[in-house]
Amino acid sequence: MASSVSSAQTATSSPLPETDYRANGELVFEKPQYDQIPVLDRGAIRILKVHCASSDHDDVVCELIPGTILSYKECKEHKPKPLEFKPYDALSWCWGKGPQNGKINIRLDGVSYVKCVQPSLVSALRALRHRNCDRHIWADAICINQGYKPEKNRQVEMMADIYGRADCVRIWLGDLDKSAELAILFIKQQVLQLQHFDDLCRSSEFSEKWKALLELMQREWFSRRWVVQEVALAPKAIIHCGTAKLSWNKFAVAVELFVEAETATHRLSEIMKTDTKTNHVPRYFEYISQLGASLLVDATGKLFRDYDYIRRLQPQSKPAGSKPKTTPEMLIDPPPDTLDREPEDDEVKNLDAMAKAQPLLTLEYLVSNLSIFDVTNAHDSIYALLGISKDTTPTAATKKLLVTDHTQSVLEMFTEKKQYNVDYTADYIDICKEFIEFCVRQNAHRDPSRALDVICRPFAIEVDQKADELPFPSWVPRLSKASYGMDRGPGIDGLRMGRKNADSLVGLPNVTHRNYNAAETKKLDGKVFRFRKRTVPKPKVDEKPADAEEGQQAVTSQSASSSTTQEGDTQEEITEASSSAEKKEFGGPRKPVERSKADTAHPRSSSASSSATQAKDAAQKVMTPLSGPEKGHSTTIASPEVPINTNSVSAASQQASESTKRILNHYSLFVKGFVLDTVVELQNSSQSGSIPTAWAQFANWDMITTPPEHFWRTLVADRGSDGKNPPVYYARACQESFRKGNTTSGVVDTTGLIEHERNSVVAQFCRRVQAAIWNRALVKTEAARLGLVAASVKEGDLVCILYGCSVPVILRR
C-alpha cells in the first residue's frame, strides 16, 4: 500500500465506527460500510467514483456514491424530493475463479478502507480511469454487497436496467499482448475492408492474423454467461484490451465474416493446414461457430427488435428545396482509427433506445443455446438471462407483496412475460427444477406436444455435491452431455473448441419446422405433471418411514433418463397400420408395468418421474424400423388408454422390508406416458464419431451393396445438416464412406474422410453422422427396431413415450 493510504487511515477527522473490521492492520470495506450507502429505494444503485491518477502505477482510489437507474422524468417526479441522475459507464469483465488478492482503496467519510477484489478488476479500473478528472463506473463486484444475498437478489432484478441505462458498457478483455494487438489491428485495417476480404481468405500470408483473431475470441471474457445480457442491452459497447479500444459493432462484423467464411467452405482451415507456422493442423477452425464469441455475436444480433431503429432507417420526407446542412466539423477528415482510439467511443447514444426494443427469444431458448457460457455462481446459469428473454421479468424472491405486484400477477394471465424469482439462498437443484417447471408451463400453451423437450437438452452446471446432499435427478440434464467444449488437441498450444457428444435430438426450442412428434396428438397432461422432493431420514428398525405411502409413490415413479428419440424417424417405427402384429401390440388398452419385489428398490417406470440414482447417464435415443411401411398404408401412434398409474402403488409399501432400510432420497418428476418397446441387444458406442463396422453387420448389411434405408437414416438421426429431412443422396454417401473409410481397422474413420477425402458430399455426410452418433451406441429392440442411445443404456431398458415430449425416452426399472 502506498504511504498516502496509511496516512488516510490514521486520519482523525472522523471517528471510526465501532463496527469497523481490520485485516492485517488494514480497515476492510464490508457490510457496515455498504449500509451507509443504502440501495433500498426503487431504482437505487451505488456508483463507483474512480479518482483520477497521473500514473498507471498509482493505487486505485475511489468512492461509492448513491445513484439511480430511474429515467430523467422519474427522477424529477420522485417523492419526497427529486433525484439526480448521475451518468455512468457499466463495466463488463470476467470474474474468474482465482483468489481475490487484488486491492483497491474506497474512501468513506474521510476514512480509507481496503477492499479485496480480483486482480483483473484492478487492472480494468487502472486502464479506464482518467488522468485529469474522476470517472463514474458501475462494477458489480464492488457496487453490490455480494455477501448479502437479499441485496444481491434485488440488484440482479435490476441488472437489465443498470446496463441499459449506462452511457456505455466497457468490455474488459484483459491486458494487451502481441497476439491481441495483431488481431485488433487486423479487424480495423483489413477485415472490415470488404472489397479485399476474399484475398484474406485465399492466401496463407494472413494465417497468423486469423490465428490471432481466434485467440482473441477465446479470451476468458467470452466464456461468461452474464456478458450476453450486458452487451445486448448496451446503448453502446466498447472493447478494451489494455490500452487498445475496439467498438463492439466492428468486432461483431469481423466475427460474423470469420464464421461465414469458415462454415460455408472451410477454406480458412484449408489455408491453415498448408501453413508450416500452424504445424499443418487440419480443421483448425472447424468448430469456430460454437465458440462463445460466435454464439454471443449471433445471439445479440437477434435478441431484440428495435422499432425505433427501424423507424430511423426509413427515409424521411424533406421540405422542397431544402439543402443538407454542412458543419465545419464535417469538412475535417476524421482522425485515423488507431489501436488506442475508437471513433465510436465519442458518439452519444440515446439511453431510451433499449426501452423501445422488444425481446424476441424465450428463456428456454437462451439457456439451451448459450450453455457454452460459464458462470461463477451456478444460479446465474438461469438468472444471467432473465433480463433479455421475452417471457421473464426477474423479481427478487425476498420482495414483499405490494398492490402493484398483485396487479402484475393478474396481468400475467394475459401477457407472455412472467415474473421469475431470483433467490440466491435456494439450492441449485431447486433452481433447475423451477426452470424446467417454468419452461413446461410456458410450452403447455405454446406447443404442448413439445413441452417436456427441455429435459432432453443439457443445461445444468456441473457442481460439486456433498455425500449427504440430494443427488441430481436424471430429468435435469447436465452440461457434461453438451455437444461442444474446450479441450486440448494435438499440434495446438492451449485450448480449442471441439465436439464432446452428439447433438441433442430434440433440437433447439422456437424451431418452426416439426419433422416428428413421438406422441402425435397426445399433449402434456397438466393434471399429472408435478414434482415431488423426498428427503426422508433413515427409519429405525421398528418404525415406518415418515409419510411412507406418499414416499413409496415417489419411489415407484423414479425413472428415466434424459434420453430421447430422433425427430422425424419413427412414425413408421411406432405402429404400422398394415402390420397386424404391431396393431396387436399397440392397439388395445395397455396394462400398467408390473413391479416385482426387486423393483421396489429403485424402479423406473414410464409413467412419470426420473430419479437421479438410476437414470443419471441415460441419453438421447433415436429409433428406426428395420423395414419401412408399405406405400399407401398410413402410420399412427396407438392410444395408450391406460397409462402407468403413479397413484396406485400401495403394494410397494407392503413389499418394503425392514432389512432394506430404504432412504427416500430423490427428486421425482411425474408425467403421463406408456411403454413402447424394450432394448434387447446393444453394440459398442461410437468413439470420436467413427462408425463401427459391426454396426453394419448388426443391421444385416454387407457394406458393399446399397445400404438399407433404416440403417443410413439411423446413422444421421433421419435429418440433414439443417435439421430437416435428410437428402436422399446420403444413401450413396454412406456407401462411399464405408468403401473409403479404412474399414480394416474395424471402424469407418469419419474424421479421416472429412480431412483427406476430396469429396464434399462425403464430408457433409460424415459431419452429420458425427453429430448424431458421437458417444452413442446402436441398439435393437424386441420389435426389431434400430436405435441410437447413450453408452450407459443396458439390455432390458424400456423405450417409452412421454406425453409432451417430441421423442421417445429410455427408462429403467
N, C-alpha and C positions, 0 to 999 in steps of 0.2 A: 504494500500500500504506500502511496505517496505520502510525504510528510504533511501535506496540506490536509489530507484526510484526518490524520491523527489530531491535528490542531482543531479541526472542526468537531471532532468527537469530544474533546476536552473542554470545549467552549461552555461557559456557564451562563450564557444569555437566556437559556430556557432550562428549567429544572427537568431532569429526566423522569419519565413516568416510572412508577414502581413496577409496571408490567414488562419493562424492557428486558430483553434476553441477550446474554453475551455468549459468544463462542470464540475461543482463542483470544480473548481480550477485546473482541470487536462487538459493537452493537449490531444485532441482526434484525432485519426488517421482517416482521411476522404479523400475525393476525391483529394484535392490538394496534399496530400502526395502520394496517388496512382499514380497521374500523373507524379511524379518524377521517377517512375519505369514503363515506358510505355510498353504496350504489343501490339503495332500496327504492328510490323513486322510479317511476315509469321512464324507461329510456336512459337511465343513468349509467354512465360508464366512467372509468378512470382513463386518463390520457397521460402518457409518459412525456414529460417535457425534458428533452435531452439538451443539456447545456453545450454550447459551442466549445471548440478546442482548437488551438492553433497547430497542434502537433498530433499526428496519428498515434503516437505512443502515450499520450496523456490518458489517465484513467477516465472511464465513462462515469460522468456525474449527471444526475438527473433528479427530477421531482415527479411525484404523482399528483395530478390536478384533476378536479371534477370536470366531467364532460357529459355530453348527451348525444343521442342519435335522433332526437326529435327534429322535425323539419323547422325551417325558419318561422313559419306561420305558427306551428305548435309551441315553439319557444316563446313567441310574443304573447300567446294566449294562455300560457302556463300560470296556474294559480298555486300559491298566493302571490307570487311575483314572477315576472318574466325571466326566462333563462337566456344565457348567452351561448350560442353555438360556436364552439372553437374548432376551426378546420384542423384536420389531422390526416396523416398518412397511416395506412394499416400495413403492418409487416407480415409477410408470409414467409415462413422459414421452416427448416426441418429440425424438430426437437432432437431426434436421435435417441439412442439408448445408453449413452455413456454417462459418466458421473458429472454432477453439476459442480465442477471445480473452477468455473469462471466467476468473476466477481464484478459487480457494479456498485456504485455508491448512490443511495437515494436520500435526499435531504428532506427533512420534515420538521417544521417549527425550529429551524436553526440547528438541528442535530443531524449528523450524518450517520446513516445506517448502511450496513453491508447486506447485499442480497446475493446469494449464490445461484448462478444460472449456468446453462450450457455454454461452453467456450464459443460455439458458433454464434450464439446470440450476442455475446460481447463483440465479436468481430463484425457482425452486422451493424450494431449501433455505432461502432467506431467509424465504419465506412460511410454511414448515412448521415452522421452529424455534420452540421455546417461549421465553417471556420469563423464566421462573424456574427451569427445570430443563433438563437435557440431553435429547436425543431420539435414539433408535436408528432409523436408516433404512438400508435396503438399496437402493443405487443402482448399477446395472450398470456405468456408465461409470467409477465410482470403485472399487467393491468388487472388480471383476475387473481384473486386469492385461491390458488389451486388446491390448497389444503383444506378449504372449507367447501364441502360439496353442495350445500344448499345454494351458496352464491354461484358456484360453478354451473349448477342447473339453470339458474336464472340467466346468467350471461350467455350460455350456449343457446338458450331460447332466442336471444337477440343477435346471434352471430351473423345471420344473413344481413341484417340492417347495419351492423357495425362495418362490414366490408363494403356494403352497398353505399353507405354514406361517406366513406373516406374519399378524400380528394384523389388519392392514387394508392394502389396496392403495390408495395415494394417487395419484389420477389428476391430473396437472398439465396443464391446457389452455392455460396462459399467463396473461398479465396481464388484468385486468378492464377492459373498456371499456363504453360505454353500451349497445351492442347486446347484449353478453353479459349485462349486468345486467338488461336488459329481458327477455331470454329466460329466465333462471333464475327471476326473479320470476313470469313468465308460467306456467312449469311449476308452481311451488309453490302459487300462489294461484288459478290458473284452469283450466289444462288438466286437472289431476287431479280437479277437481270435476265428476264425470261427469254429474251431473244438469243441468249447464248446458253440456255440451260441444257439443251441436248448435247452440246460439246462437253459439258461437265460429266455427262453420263457415259461418254464413249471412251475417254482416254484414262489410262492408269496414272497420268500426271496428277490427277486430282484425288487419287485414292487416299492419300494421307489426310486430306481435308475432310473427306466423307467419314473416315475413321474418327477424326476429331469431333465431328458433329455427333456421331453415335455416342462417343464418350460423354459429351455434354448432355445428351438426352438421358444418360444413365446416372446422372448425379442424383444423390440421395433425395433431394427435394421432390423429384418426380415420383417418388415411391409413397409419398404421404397422401392419405385419403382426404384430409381437410383441404388440400390445395384445390380440389375440384370446385368446391364452393367459393373459396377465396378468390380464385381467378374468374370464375363465371359471373360473379356479382360485381366485379370491379368496374367502375366507370372508366378507369384507365389503369393499366398494369405495366410496370417497367421491371425488367430483369436486371439484377445487379450481381456481378461476379467479380469480387474485388473492386477495382476502380472502373471496370468495363460496364457499359449500360447497353441494353437492347430492349426495344419495345416488345411486348408480348405478341402483338399483331404480326410483327415481322418474323418472330420465331415460329409462330403458328403456321404461317405461309411456308416457311422453309421446311418444317416437319411434314406438312401435307405433300409438298413436292417430293421430298425424300421417300416417303412411304409409297406414293403413287408410282414413282419411277421403279421402285424395287418390286412391289407386289404385282405390277402389271406385266413385267417382262423378266424380272430377276437379273437385269443386266448389270446392276451395280455389284451384285455378288459375283457375277462372271468376271468383272474387271478385277475385283479383289483376289480372285483365285489365280489370276495371271501375274500378280504383283509379288515380287520377292520380299518386299517390306512387310507384307502381311502373312508371310510363310505359306502362301498358296492355299490358305484355308478355304474350303468350299462353303457355300451357303452362309457367307459371313453375315449378311443382313437378312437371313431367311425369315425370322420372326419379328422383324422390326415393328410391324403393325401392332404387336401385342405389348410393346414397351409402354411403361406408364406415361411417358411423354406423348406418344402417339395416341393412346386412348384418351389422355387429357385434352389434347387438341381436338380430337374428334368429338368428345363429349361437350366441351364448352362451345363448340360450333353449332350444336343442335339442342342445347338445353332450353333456350328461350326464343320466343318470337317477339321481337321488338316492334310494336306497331308504330311507335313514334319514329323509329329509324326508317321504317318503310315509307312513312309519310314524307320524311325529309328527302328521300331519294326521288320522289315524284317531282316532275317539272312543275314549277310554279309560274302562273301567268304573270307577265310583266306589263306595265303600262306602255302604250305605244310611244316609241321614240326614246325610251329610256336607254341609258348607256351604262355599261358596267363601271363601277367605281374603281378607281386606281389610287392606292395609297402609296406614300413614299416607301413604306416597308416592302411593298410588292416589287419595287424596281430594284431592290437589292438582292443579289443571289444569296440563297440560304447557305449558312456555313456547312462545311462538309460533315458527313455522318462518320465520325471517327470512333475509335474504340471506346473512349471515355465520354462520348457525347451522344445523346439521343434526342433528335429534334422533337419527337412526340412528347417528351417529358415537359416541354414548355407549353403544350396545349392545355387549355382549360376545358374540362368536360362538364356536362350537365349532371348534377347529382341526382336529379329526379328521373334520369333515363331508365334506371333499372326498375323504378316503381311502375313503369308502363310496360315492362317486358313480361310476357306470360310464360311460365314454366310449361314444358312440353312433355317431360318424361316422368314416369311413376317412380316411387321409391323402390319398388321391386326391380325395375329395370336398372336403376342406378347401382343398387347393391350387387346385382348379378353381373353387370357388365364391367364394374370397376373393382372387382375383387382383387386385382393385382396390386392395388394400393394398400400400403401398410398403415398401421396405427400404433401409437404408443400405449393407449388405453383401449382394450378390446371393445368397450362400449361404443367407441367412436366409429367402429365399423358400420354402425347404423346411424348414429347421431350426426356424423360429419356430413351426411347427405340430406338431412331433413329439410334444410332451408332452401334447397333448389329443386325439390321434387314437386310435381304438380298436385299431389294428393295429400301432403302433410303440412302441418303447422306445428313447429316444435313448441312445447309447453312445459315449463318446469313442473316436476311431479309434486313439489312442495308448495305449489301455488294454492292459495286459499280460493274457494269457490266464491266468485262475485256474481253480481247480476249479469254483467257482460259475459261472463263465462257460460252462464245458463243460456243466454241468448245465442252464444256461439254454438253450443251443443244442439240447440233447436235448428239453427241454420244449417248445421252439418247434415241434417236429414235431407236437405235439398241441394247441397253442393258437394263437389268431389273432394275438396280439401278438408281433411280431418285433423283434429288435434292429436298430437303424438307426444306422449310423456317422455321427458328427459329425466332420468334418475340414475345418477352415478353410484348410489348406495345399493342398488339392486345387484343380484348375482348375474353374471354374464349369461348363464344358461337360461335365465328368465328373460333377458333382453332378446335372445334368439327366439324364444317361444313367442314373445309379443310381436316380433317382426313377422314370423310365419303366420300368426293369427291375423295380423293386420292385412297381410297380402291375400290370405284366403278370403277374408271378409270382403275386401275390395273386389276381388275377382269373382266372387259369388254374384255380383251384379254385372260386371263387365263380360266375363266369359266363364261361366260356371263349369264348363267341361274341362277347363284347364286350371281350375282354382288351386289344385294341390301340386301343380308343377314346381312350385317353389321348394318343395322338399327334395327335389332332384337336382338342384343347382348348388354347387359348393359356394358357401358364403361365410361360414363361421370361422373366426380366427382361432388358430391353434393356441390354447392356453394351458399352462401347467396346472394340473389338478392334484389336490391332496388326496391321500388314501381314503379319508373319511368323507370326501365330497361326493355329491350326486354325480354319477358318470353321465357323459353326454349321450342323449338318445340318438338312435340311428336316423331319426327323421330330422335331425339338424345336420345337414351335410357340411363337412369340414373342408377347409381350403387345401388340405393335403391331397384332395382329389381334384384340385383345379387343373385345367388343361395346360397352363404355362407357368413357368417360374424361372428365376435367375439361377444359373449354375455355371460351373467352370467347364471349359471344353478344351480339347487338345489344340495346341497352336495359338492360343489366345491368352493374353495376360488379363487377369481379372475375370469378372462375371459376364455371361452372355445370356440373353433370353432364349429359352428352349422349351420344347414340349415335354411335359411330365406325364400327362394322361390323355386319354381320348376325350373328345368334346362331350359335353352334356347332350343327351339325345332329345331333351325337350326343347332345346334352343332357348333363345332369349325371349322374355315377355315382350309384348307390343308388336310381335311379328304378325303381319296381316294374313299371310297365306297359311293354310292349315292342310297339311298332307294327310293327317290321320288323327283320329281320336279313339283311344282304346275302348272306351265305354260308350261310344257313339252318343246317343241322346241322354244317357244316364248322367245326371249332374250331381254335384256335391249335395249331400243331404245335410242341410244346416241343423236339423234336429239331432242328428247323431254326432256331428262334428264337435269335438270338445277335447280338452286336455285334462290330465289328472297327474298331479305330482304326489308321489307316495314316498315318504321318508319315515318308515316305521322302525322304532327301536327293536332290537332283538328280544323276543319274549322269553320269559322264564319257563322252566320245564312244565309247570302246572298252570300256565297262563296262556290264554288265547291272544293272538296278536290284536293290537288295537285296531278297531274298525276292520275286522278280518274279512267280513263279507265283501265290503267295498274294495278292500285291498286285493282280495283274490280276483275280483272282477278286473282290476287293472292289470294283474299279472297275466290273466288269460289273454288279454288283448295285446300283450307285448308282441312286437313284430319287427318290423321289416326294415329292409334296407332302403336306402335311397336309390335303389336300383330301378331300372326303368326300361321301357322298350321303345324302339325306334318309331318315330312318326312315319306314317305312310307306308308301312310294310306289312301290316297284319290285318287288313280287312279280310283277306282270304284265310289268314292264319287262324283267326278266332273261330269262325264256323264257315262251312261251305254248304250252301243250301242243297246242293246235289248229293251231298255225302250223307247217307243215312246213318253211318256210324257217328259222325260228328254231331248230327242233329240229335242223336240219342244221347250223346254225352252232354250237350249244352241245352237241349230243347226243353227239358222238363224242369220241375222245381228242383232246386239244389239244396241238399241237406247241409246243415252246419258241420264243420270239421269236428270229428270226434277226437277227444283228448284222452290219452292214456295217463296212467299214473306217472309214467316217466316224463310226460309232457308238462306236468304241473310245476316243474321247477322253473324253467324259462321257456315257455311255449311261445310260438309266433303264429298268429292267425291272420287270415286275410280280412278279418272284419275291421280291424282297427289299427291299433297303435303300433309304434315301434319302440323297442327298448334298446337302451344303449348297449347292454351287455351281450345281446345276441345278434344284432344285425348291424353292428357298427360299420363293418367294412364292405357289406354287400353293395354292389354298384349297379350302374345302369345296364340295361339289358335290351337287346333287340332280337326279335324272333321273326323267322320267315318260314313259310310252309315248304316242305320238301317238294311238293308238286303244286303248281298253280291251279286256279279254278278253271273249269271248262268255260268256254265262251258261251255267253247267253245266260249263265247262272249268276244270280245276284248273291252277294255275300252280306251277312248280317251278324250282329252280335246277339247271342242268346240272352234272354232276360233272366237274371238270377233272382227269381221271385222270393227266395228265402235266403237273404244274406246272413253271414255269420252274426249270431246274436251276442252282443257284448254284455248283455244284462243277465242272461240265464247261465250263470256259472257257479251256482251254489255247490255243485258237486266238487269243485276244486277245493273248497274249504274242508269238505269231509275227507278228501284224499290226502290233505296235508298232514304229515305225521310229525310227531314230536322230534324224531331223530333228525329231520331236515333243518329244524330251527330256522325257518325261512326269514330272510330280511328283505322286506319290500323296499328296495332302494332303486327306484326307477321313475322315469317321467314318461307318461303314456299319451299317445295321440289316438283318438277314436274317430274312425270314418267307416263308411259302408263300402263293401266290395264283395268279390267272390273269387274262389279258386278256379283258375283256368286250366292249369296243367302242372306237371311235375318234372323236374330235371332228373334224368336217368343216366346220362353219360356226359363226361367232360373231357376236353382236350387241354393241353398246356396253353398258358396265356401267351400272347404276343409280346415279344421283347423289343423295345425301341421301334415298334411299328412294322416289324418284319412279319411275313405270313408263313407260319409253319406249314411245310408240305404235307404233314399229317392231317391238316385240316381238309385238304383236297380229297384225300383218301376217306376221311370221315364223312364227306359229302358224296362219296361214290363217284368221284371224277378222276379220270386217268391223266390229267394235266396236259393232254395233247389235243383232244377234240375241243369243240366249243364248250365252255364251262356251263354247268346247269344254272338256270336263271336264279333259282333260290340261293345258290352259293355266292355268285358275284354280287347279288343285291345285298346279301348279309354283310359282305366284306366292306361295303360302302354305306351301311346302315340305310340303304334304299333311298339315298338322296345325293344330289350333286353338291358341288362346292358352294353353290348359292343357297343351299338349304331346301331346294325344291326337288322334284322328281329327277332321278339320275338320267343322264343321256344314254341312249341305247348303245353307243359305241364303247361304253365301259366294258361290255362283254368281250369285245375284241381286245381292248386294252388289258383286261385281266389275263386273257390267253397269252398275249405277248409278254406280259410281266413274268408269268411262270416259265416262258421259254427262254427269257434273257436274264432271269433273276438269280442265277447261280444256285440252283436248287440242290446241287450235290452236297451243299453244307447243311441241308435239312430245312432251310428257310428260303423264302423269296426276299432278297435284300432290297427292300423298297427305297432305302436311303441311297444305296449304290445306283439304283436305276434313276433316281432323281438327279444325282450329281454327275453321272457319267454317260447315261444313255441319251443320245441326242434325239430325243423324241418327246415333244411337248405333250402329246396326248397321253403317253405312258406316265410322264412325270405328273400330270394333273391327276390321273387316276391314283397313282401311288400316294400323293399328298392327301387325297380324300380317304384312302384306305387307312393311312396313319391316323387321321382324325377320328376314325371310327373304332379301330381295334387296339390302339396303344394301351398295353397293360390289361387288355380284356381277353377272356377265354371263350372258346367256341363250345357250345353245349347242344345236346339233343334231348328232347322231351319224350314223354310217354306217347304223345300224339305225333311223333316223328317230325317235330319242328326243329329247325336250327335256330340258335340264338347266340348273341354276344353278351357276356356277363362279366362281372368283376372276378378277379382271380380268386377271391375268397369264397365264392359260391360253391356249394357242395351238392353231391347227389342227394336227392330227396327234398331239396328246397322247392318251395311252391312258386309257381308263376301265377300271379294274381292280378285282377283288375280292381282298381280303386275308383269309385265314382268321383269324378272331378279331377282325375289325373289322366293326362293325354296318352300315357304309355303304360304298359304293364310294369309291375314291380316284382322283385323277388322277396319272398317272405320265408322265414324259417320257424318251424315249431319250437 
